[in-house]
């Protein structure tokens, strides 16, 4: 049995966790540069917790410039076992209304200006992201949100766009009608892929703020309206997070879905051909298999 340590990566409007005991902001250095911010650590209900503001306090990073590799490496480095992403998104579905939450289980990655892997020349690895989120962790988030009376949808496909601009009407219609996406955001990729490479269980809770631009009765995205909904969502997200420790407990068994063994057969480069400098950078992410 391992000791549970839950990390929450907070998106827009989520800059803290309420009720953390022995809370302290700590600096974590990584081979991939500095994370988005210091990491707030402590315990909640006897369970170790960490909180990382994805955009940095004060919202200093755009979706493109978020240091995704450093963020995931830093969380792995301090002993995190389970990562829960909470992030604002738009909806492509009438029934997924502003103020609702969606426990995401699939992604379409349309980002193009970000480093998407810890691996590459010097140490090549291929992990499966056929099922990019952890069903066990997603079920916990669903239970916690439901217990708080939040309208939450079990499953949905998240279209990750580069941003920072919102979609054109034509793009919004294509993502909704032709591609079958349910929600749209700018930050869960490559975050989910990197979490899988780091053998961390990852769940994504998308907090709906708007209907993107496809909805004939709502028009284009209105940032003022988004901010108002986002603030309400942030309160609900903090309440949901407060329920997680009791549901997860202090002791953690191996992931039944194999998230924590994702690198078992993924590294292709043979040991004599591996670049020592690259290997040194992978000490936290891939230390179990290297």
Protein Blocks (a to p, Z undefined) as FASTA:
>chain_A
ZZddddddddehiabdehiahiacdddddfebpafbdcddddeehiacddddfkoghila
cfklpcfklmmmmmmmnopabdcdddddddfbfklcghiacddfbdcdfbfkbcfbfbde
hiacdddfkbmccfklmmmmmmmmmmnopacdediaddddfbjbdcdfklmmmmmmmnop
abdcfklpcklmmmmmnopacddddddfbecjmbmklopadfklmmmmmmmmmmmmmmmm
mmmmmmnombdcddfklmmmmmmmmpmbdfklpcfklmmmmmmmmmmmZZ
